[in-house]
Structures are given as structure tokens and as C-alpha cells.
Amino acid sequence: MFYLIKQISKGNQLLCISVILLGLSLHPKSFSSTNKKRVDNLFIANISKSFITKAIEKSGPAVVTIDTQRLIRSNKFSRNSKILIDPYFERFFGLTIPYESQERIEQGQGSGVIIDNGIVITNAHVVNQSQKLIVGLQDGRKFSGKVLGQDMLTDLAIIKLQGNGPWPKASLGNSDEIKVGDWAIAVGNPYGLENTVTLGIISNLNRNVAQLGIYDKKIDLIQTDAAINPGNSGGPLLNQIGEVIGINTLIRSGPGAGLSFAIPINKVKTIIDELLANGKVIHPMIGISLINETSLETNNTKVKVGYVVPKSPAANSGFLVNDIILKVEKSYIYKSSDVVDAITKNGVNKFANILIERNNRLININVKPIDIRDLSKNK
């Protein structure tokens, strides 16, 4: 009977209560007073829970602590050394400098979330270069973890728990459906205790990390005012029904503090699939930086080339600074992220036709993107 109560919508709860009470009055022997009291207490407890509590009960058990250890090696010149030489100078010229090797263990901590059978998602910066991982569950169990793959450009990593389940599992949502103003619940498990929870709203969608002064990442983020506390990095951002809509990744300090950012879960799914299949993620690039230039008169935005990497596919194909990008293949360009999305969709080793405007002339350029790793080799 309680199951039926739980499944009905809030609008019909009073009707359901009336029906149940009517049934009890018609069949007084069908329910003992003890059972009736138990049902009433459970029903009252259920409707008195906030949506935050219900959301945490749904996915909170899958939030984990990740304790890391990494060995840090540093070189210290011996006291009798009379020269200080740049390490690049030493490497290129084969010089041997007397030094003492110092080693220390650096410990770190972050959070993560179990999304499948022993598969944990977290930030790449949480596990990067770690020699030892200990994953702690909310129920007190602890397991060793093995990094199956990581991608620094999107700050995502996969850990496989080394042990036997059963494992709790979070429910994944659809980040394409969220709207500015929706509730956002940031969850972490920084000390292996119960979940730490902060509440806010979705403040912005598709926030370009370059706008935050971060140029070593390649992803658009969800912005929220739900605080991501120290140790909560890598934990989930939940919607109001407890579904994971993002992975918490960074906070903004200094001017504009109080802003937190998460990787959209739909992007996470794509990256994780690639990591599991190939052990790495291919990031197609042509070798340009982009500038959004908005006209105050027309309020229209032009996407201009701000820089061309030497010896890159863009440089070899004839791109110039201040070229205005109008179209990539069949996709019209309205902002710089449109170019990134179109190039990513095109993939590597396949020519993309890009329409540009240069000195009031329309020019078609064919360029073949390459992986960003190969782009760095061409410098």
C-alpha cells in the first residue's frame, strides 16, 4: 500500500489518503492499528523530506573519496657547486652538474562518483601522476584504484575499483536539458565521511574556459553558484531529482569569487567512452586561436582568427590573423565555440571546408585537422 502512495503525484496525495482511509473504515480488520501507524509515519516522513535530501539519497551513496600519493623528485645543487645552470642547458649540452636528489611523498585528496560497475569518474588533476590511489565509499569501505585513462584537456579521468562489489551507482542525467535558473546541488566526500552538500542554481551554460583565463583546457563548462569546497573537486553536480548533470572541476577565486564550474555530463559520457575504448581522447585542431568580436552598433558577433600556430595545418593552408570565419562545412559560425565544435565533429585526417572573409572577399579554405598532440610536435 505504501508503494502505491509513493508513486502518485503530489497533486493526488490527498485523494489517495482519502481512498486509503475509506478502505480502512470499510475493512477495519484488514489493517492493525500498528500497521496503520507505521504507514502514516512513513508517509509523513516522505512528504516532509526536502528535494535536496531526496536527491542526495538517490546518488549520494555513489560519491567517493579519492586519496592520492605521488612521489615528487627534486634536484638540489650540492653545497660545493659554484654554478647554477638551467636544466635545459644541462640537457642540450650534456653537462653533468653535482646535485643531491631529494624525494618526498605528496598527498592529495579529491572526490569522485561511481557511474557503473566499479567505474569511478573524477578530475584528471586529482589523479595525475599518482602512484597510489585509495578510494573510500560512504559506507566505510576502502579499495585500491587503478587509473584506466585520463584526459588533461577536459580534466577527466576514469578509475577502476580493485575489489568485489556490490557498488552503489549514481543516476546520470541529460545536461542538454538543463536551463539557467535550475537548481544545482554540488556533492563531495572529501574526508571519507558523509557527503558534503552545497546548494545553488545554474548560473550560466557553455561557459568558455578561455573567458576565465584558462588556456590549457578544451571544454565549455556549466557555471553555478553552488560552492565547490576543497576536496569536492571531481564530485558530481546534481539536478533537483538527484541525477548527475556535471562533474565539479574548478572554482573562481579573486574578483568574481563564489563561482563554481562543472563539466557537462553529456560531454563526460563522450570522453569516458573514448577513454575506455582507446585509452586516450583525440582532440582535432587546426592551429588557430579565436576572438569573439561584438559590434556595439549591430550587436552581431564576428569570430576572428587571433593567432596562427606556425607550421600548423591552418598556417600551411593559408589562414591569416584577422580572418573572419563564417562557416565550417555546413555549420554557420556565431561564436568561437561553434568553430571548435565543428572541427571536433569533422575529426582528424579528413579535410574540412572553411569559409572565411578577408578584406571583404569570401575565400574557401580546405584544411585537415590533426590531434593536438601532433600539433605540439610541429612547433
C-alpha positions in Angstrom: 0.0 0.0 0.0 2.9 2.4 0.8 4.4 1.7 -2.6 1.2 2.9 -4.2 1.3 6.1 -2.1 4.9 6.7 -3.1 4.2 6.5 -6.8 1.4 9.0 -7.1 1.9 12.7 -7.9 1.8 15.3 -5.2 -1.5 16.7 -6.7 -3.2 13.4 -6.0 -1.8 12.7 -2.5 -4.9 14.0 -0.6 -7.2 11.9 -2.9 -5.1 8.8 -2.2 -5.2 9.4 1.6 -9.0 9.7 1.4 -9.3 6.4 -0.5 -7.0 4.6 1.9 -8.9 5.9 4.9 -12.2 4.9 3.3 -10.8 1.4 2.7 -9.7 1.1 6.3 -13.1 2.2 7.5 -14.9 -0.4 5.3 -12.4 -3.2 6.3 -11.4 -2.5 9.9 -9.8 -5.9 10.2 -7.6 -5.5 7.2 -5.1 -3.3 9.0 -4.0 -3.4 12.5 -3.5 -0.1 14.4 0.2 -0.8 14.5 0.5 -1.2 10.7 -1.7 1.9 10.1 0.5 3.9 12.4 3.6 2.7 10.5 2.2 3.6 7.2 1.1 7.0 8.4 4.6 7.7 9.9 6.4 6.6 6.7 4.1 8.8 4.6 4.6 11.8 6.8 8.4 11.3 6.8 8.4 11.0 3.0 6.5 14.2 2.3 8.5 16.1 4.9 11.8 15.5 3.1 13.2 18.3 1.1 14.1 17.7 -2.6 17.7 18.1 -1.6 17.5 15.2 0.9 15.8 13.0 -1.7 18.4 13.9 -4.4 21.3 13.0 -2.0 19.6 9.7 -1.1 19.4 8.9 -4.7 23.0 9.5 -5.8 24.9 10.3 -2.6 26.0 6.8 -1.8 27.9 6.6 -5.1 30.1 9.7 -4.2 33.6 8.6 -3.1 36.7 10.0 -1.5 39.9 9.7 -3.5 43.2 9.8 -1.6 46.3 10.0 -3.7 50.0 9.7 -3.2 52.6 10.8 -5.7 56.4 10.7 -5.5 58.0 14.1 -6.1 61.6 14.2 -7.1 63.6 17.4 -7.0 67.2 18.2 -7.7 69.2 20.2 -5.3 72.6 21.5 -6.1 75.4 20.3 -3.8 76.7 22.9 -1.5 80.1 22.9 -3.1 78.6 23.6 -6.5 79.7 27.1 -7.8 77.4 27.2 -10.8 73.7 27.3 -11.4 72.7 26.1 -14.9 69.3 26.0 -16.4 68.2 22.3 -16.7 67.6 22.8 -20.5 71.2 23.9 -20.8 72.3 20.8 -19.0 70.2 18.5 -21.2 71.2 20.0 -24.5 74.9 20.3 -23.8 75.3 17.1 -21.9 76.7 18.8 -18.8 76.7 16.9 -15.5 76.1 19.1 -12.5 76.7 17.8 -9.0 73.4 17.7 -7.2 71.6 15.8 -4.4 68.4 14.1 -5.3 65.5 14.8 -2.9 62.4 12.8 -2.8 59.2 13.4 -0.9 55.6 12.0 -0.9 52.9 14.4 -1.8 49.4 13.5 -0.6 46.3 14.8 -2.2 42.6 14.3 -2.0 39.5 14.7 -4.2 36.1 13.3 -4.8 34.6 11.1 -7.5 31.4 9.3 -8.4 30.7 5.7 -9.3 28.7 5.6 -12.6 29.0 1.9 -13.4 30.2 -1.4 -12.0 33.3 -0.3 -10.1 33.9 2.6 -12.6 34.7 6.0 -10.9 34.7 9.3 -12.7 36.8 12.2 -11.3 39.0 15.0 -12.4 42.3 14.3 -14.2 44.1 16.8 -11.9 43.0 14.8 -8.9 44.8 11.6 -10.0 47.5 12.9 -12.3 51.0 11.3 -11.8 49.7 9.5 -8.7 51.5 6.2 -7.7 48.8 5.1 -5.3 45.0 5.6 -5.1 42.7 4.7 -2.2 39.0 5.1 -2.9 36.7 5.4 0.1 33.0 4.8 0.0 30.4 6.4 2.1 29.6 3.1 3.9 33.2 3.0 5.2 34.7 0.5 2.7 38.0 1.4 1.1 39.6 0.0 -2.1 42.7 0.5 -4.2 42.0 2.2 -7.5 43.6 1.9 -10.9 43.6 4.7 -13.5 42.2 3.4 -16.7 42.6 6.6 -18.6 42.8 10.4 -18.2 42.5 13.4 -20.5 44.1 16.6 -19.2 42.4 18.8 -21.8 39.0 18.1 -20.4 40.2 17.3 -16.9 38.5 13.9 -16.7 39.8 10.6 -15.5 38.5 7.0 -15.1 39.3 4.8 -12.1 38.6 1.1 -11.8 38.0 -0.1 -8.2 40.1 -3.1 -7.3 37.8 -5.4 -5.4 34.4 -7.0 -5.3 31.1 -5.2 -5.2 28.3 -4.6 -4.9 28.8 -1.0 -5.8 26.4 1.9 -5.5 25.8 3.7 -8.7 24.7 7.3 -9.5 21.9 8.1 -11.9 23.1 10.1 -14.9 21.0 12.9 -16.3 21.0 14.9 -19.6 23.0 18.2 -19.4 21.4 19.4 -22.7 18.1 19.7 -20.8 19.2 22.0 -18.0 18.4 25.7 -18.0 19.8 28.7 -16.4 18.0 29.1 -13.0 17.6 25.4 -12.4 18.6 24.0 -9.0 22.2 22.7 -8.7 23.5 20.5 -5.9 27.2 20.1 -5.5 28.3 17.0 -3.7 31.7 15.8 -2.4 33.1 13.3 0.0 36.4 14.9 1.0 37.2 13.1 4.2 35.6 9.7 3.6 32.7 10.7 5.9 29.2 11.6 4.9 28.6 13.7 1.9 29.2 17.4 2.0 26.5 19.3 0.1 26.0 22.8 -1.2 23.0 24.2 -3.0 22.7 26.8 -5.7 21.4 27.4 -9.2 22.7 27.0 -12.7 24.1 30.5 -13.4 25.3 30.0 -17.0 25.7 27.3 -19.6 28.5 26.8 -22.1 31.0 29.0 -20.3 34.2 29.1 -22.3 37.2 28.4 -20.1 39.2 30.9 -22.1 37.0 33.6 -20.6 38.3 32.5 -17.2 41.9 32.9 -18.3 42.4 29.1 -18.6 44.0 28.1 -21.9 45.3 24.6 -21.2 41.7 23.1 -21.2 39.4 22.5 -24.0 35.8 22.4 -22.8 32.7 24.6 -22.2 31.5 24.4 -18.6 28.4 24.7 -16.5 28.6 27.7 -14.2 26.9 27.5 -10.8 26.9 29.4 -7.5 26.8 26.2 -5.6 30.1 26.2 -3.8 32.7 23.6 -4.6 34.6 23.2 -1.3 38.2 21.9 -1.1 38.3 18.2 -1.7 35.0 18.2 -3.6 36.7 18.5 -7.0 35.7 15.5 -9.1 32.4 15.0 -7.3 29.0 15.3 -9.0 26.8 18.2 -9.7 23.2 17.0 -9.3 19.9 18.3 -10.5 16.8 18.6 -8.2 15.9 14.9 -8.7 19.3 13.6 -7.9 20.7 12.9 -11.4 24.3 13.8 -12.2 24.4 16.7 -14.7 28.1 17.5 -14.3 31.4 16.8 -12.7 32.7 19.6 -10.5 36.1 20.8 -11.7 37.1 24.3 -10.5 36.2 27.5 -8.7 36.9 31.1 -9.5 38.9 32.9 -6.9 39.7 36.6 -6.6 37.3 39.1 -8.3 34.1 37.3 -9.0 34.7 34.7 -6.3 31.8 32.4 -5.5 31.5 30.9 -8.9 32.0 27.2 -9.5 32.2 25.2 -12.7 31.3 21.7 -13.7 31.9 19.6 -16.9 28.5 18.8 -18.5 27.7 15.1 -18.1 26.9 14.6 -21.8 30.4 15.7 -22.6 31.7 13.4 -19.8 29.9 10.4 -21.4 31.6 11.1 -24.7 35.1 11.5 -23.2 34.7 8.4 -21.0 33.6 6.2 -23.9 36.7 7.3 -25.9 39.0 6.7 -22.9 37.5 3.2 -22.3 37.7 2.3 -26.0 41.1 3.8 -26.9 42.9 4.8 -23.7 43.1 8.4 -25.0 40.9 11.1 -26.5 41.5 12.7 -29.9 41.2 16.5 -29.9 41.1 17.7 -33.6 42.9 21.1 -34.0 43.9 23.2 -37.0 46.2 25.6 -35.0 44.4 28.9 -34.5 43.2 30.9 -31.6 39.8 32.7 -31.9 38.4 36.0 -30.8 34.7 36.9 -30.5 34.4 40.5 -31.7 30.9 42.0 -31.0 29.7 45.2 -32.7 28.1 47.7 -30.4 26.0 49.1 -33.3 24.6 45.8 -34.7 25.2 43.6 -31.6 26.4 41.0 -34.1 29.4 38.8 -33.2 32.3 38.0 -35.6 34.7 35.2 -35.0 38.2 36.3 -35.9 41.5 34.5 -36.1 43.7 35.9 -33.3 46.8 33.8 -33.8 48.0 31.1 -36.2 50.4 28.5 -34.9 53.5 28.2 -37.1 53.7 25.0 -39.2 50.2 24.1 -38.2 47.5 22.9 -40.7 46.0 26.4 -40.5 49.3 28.0 -41.3 50.0 25.6 -44.2 46.5 26.1 -45.6 46.9 29.9 -45.7 45.0 31.2 -42.7 45.9 34.7 -41.6 45.4 36.8 -38.4 42.1 38.8 -38.6 40.4 36.3 -41.0 36.7 36.1 -40.1 35.3 32.6 -40.0 31.8 32.4 -41.4 31.2 28.7 -41.9 32.8 25.3 -41.3 31.4 22.6 -43.6 27.7 23.1 -43.3 27.7 24.8 -39.8 27.4 28.6 -39.7 29.6 30.3 -37.1 28.2 32.6 -34.5 30.7 32.2 -31.7 34.2 30.7 -31.3 32.8 27.5 -29.6 30.9 26.9 -32.9 34.3 26.6 -34.7 35.7 24.2 -32.0 32.5 22.0 -32.2 32.6 21.9 -36.0 36.3 21.0 -36.1 35.8 18.3 -33.4 32.8 16.9 -35.3 34.9 16.8 -38.5 37.6 14.7 -36.8 41.2 14.2 -37.9 42.7 13.1 -41.2 39.6 14.5 -43.1 39.6 17.8 -44.9 37.2 20.5 -43.6 36.0 23.3 -45.9 36.0 26.6 -44.1 34.5 29.8 -45.5 36.3 33.0 -44.4 36.0 36.7 -45.1 39.3 38.6 -45.7 39.4 42.2 -46.9 35.7 42.0 -47.9 36.3 38.9 -50.0 34.9 35.4 -49.5 37.5 32.6 -49.6 37.1 28.9 -49.2 40.0 27.1 -47.4 40.4 23.3 -47.2 42.3 22.2 -44.1 42.9 18.8 -42.5 42.8 18.9 -38.6 45.2 16.9 -36.6 45.3 15.8 -33.0 46.5 18.4 -30.6 49.4 16.1 -29.6 50.6 16.1 -33.2 50.1 19.9 -33.3 52.6 20.4 -30.5 55.1 18.2 -32.4 55.0 20.6 -35.3 56.2 23.6 -33.4 
